[in-house]
Amino acid sequence: MNKIARFILFDILKNKIVILYTVLLFIISWSVLGLEGNYTKATLSLLNIVLLVVPLVSIIFSTIYVYNSGQFVELLLSQPVPRSKVWFNIFLGLSTALVLAFLLGCGVPILLYSSISIGASLILVGIFLSVIFTSLAMLAAIFSRDRAKGIGISIFVWLFFAIIYDGILLVLMFQFADYPIEGIMASLAAINPIGLSRIFVLLQLDVAAMLGQAGAIFKQVFGSGGGLGISLVILTIWAFVPFLWSLIKFNKKDL
């Protein structure tokens, strides 16, 4: 890891918000998994918490951190350091710190109380969501110089993927229920990283009744093995495409 990324990583790990985030995740995970005898039910409860809390904290904290690091970025760019290297190391430091916070907060209780395969899928989803929403946060921050507007964009992005998108998908399903839309619905389900993460874990649990219509169609079209592989590929794309877009904008931005 580069010196810039290491400096950012250790700076974030000492941040009180990140420490509080880690402790809260640990308490919630330990409470849900340790007090519930049925590990499948406990994993589902923890999954719903992870799908809401991890993206929200990742995107808001990362957006604020990028804005607060404005002078630090300008100082780095005054040195003979390429812009792309600076921006990549900020992304690397931020995402690594948030992934470590998630692993300490949720990973340890999951490994202690959940089954290996299901626990591993939940941990993998948490890692992907941390990286994806850090990437989206950097894109939101680079789009606007105004801090309030940038944070507002980040909140809307989280709100859209966590709540609004499912409502839109549900309306489309009811409106076109009489048409053969399985392939289209499977594609639309893959557009939402939070919804796709839910489907990824539920495919491991093999709880068809809880997949929802989008998840059931996704399983029907791709099958468990194919669906899991395609989910990982799409989540990887979600993790890096917004960052690459933000990198292009950053290289052209007049600081």
Beta strands, then each sheet from edge to edge (+ up, - down):
end
